[in-house]
Amino acid sequence: SMEPFFPCGSDVYVSASRSPDEFDAGIFFYENKVLCRQWCEDFSGTLHLLPANPAFRDRCIAIPKPLRDRCLCLGSVLFERKLPRPTYR
């Protein structure tokens, strides 16, 4: 879901000491799954975990503010350039 930036099955390097900035890619642990996603927060405090590939927009995850403690950010994906913001939502 992060193609073309991170091809399916590829390895990514993660800085566990750095949290990703908004719309950067991060590694998240949510509902017993480890996910590589971009993220953003809306006006209500809902956390959105977003695939970079618009073909996978159906895999967006919205976590309401009261449930955000169920999602753990494991770190920021190290990438040589800034990822573009998704054009969907």
N, C-alpha and C positions, 0 to 999 in steps of 0.2 A: 504493500500500500504506500510505500515511500519512493517508488520508482518515479521518475528516472534518476533521482539523486542517489538512492541506495538500492541497487538491484536486489531482487528477491534472493535470499540465501546468502547475501554478502555479509562480511563482518564489518562492524563499526567500532570506532574507538570512542570511549566514553570517559569524561572527566567526572568522577564521583564527587569531587570537591567544588564543582561549579554547577549552579542551577541554570537551566536554559532561560534565555530571555524570551519574552512573548514572541510567538511564531517561529522560534528556533526549534530544532528537533531535540527531543529528550527521550530517555528511556523511563517508562512508567510501569509500575506493578499495580494492576487493578484486576479485581475478581479472579485472582490466581493465574493471571496472564501477564507476561512481560511484553510490553508494546513499545515500538518505536513510532513516535508521533510528534507532529507539531502541536503546539498548544496555544490557547488564548483563554481569556476570561471575559465574560460579558458584564453588562451593567448590574445584573442581579447577583454576581459572584459565582455563577455557574462556570465550571471548568470544562472546556471543550478540547478533546484530544482528536486531532485532525490528520487524516492521511494526506500526504503531499500530492498524490495522484487523484485527480478529479473522478476517474473511473471508479474509485472506491469510496465515494462520498457517503455511501450507505453504511460505511464502517465508522462514521463519526460517533464519538461517545460524548454525551453530555452528562456531567456529574454535578447535580445541584449542590449549592453551598453547604447545606447541612450534612451532606454525605462525602464531602471532599476528603475527610480524614481516612476514607477507605482507599484512597489513591496515594501511592508513594512515588515520588520522583527519585530515580536512582542516579540521575546525573544528566549532563548535557552531552549530546553527540558532537564530537569534534569533526568539523567540516571546513574545507578551505574557503568557502564563501557563504554569504548570508542566503538562506533559503527564501524564495519569494513567498509572500502570503498566498494562501489558497484563494482562488477566485470564486469559490462557492461557499455556502453555509446556510 
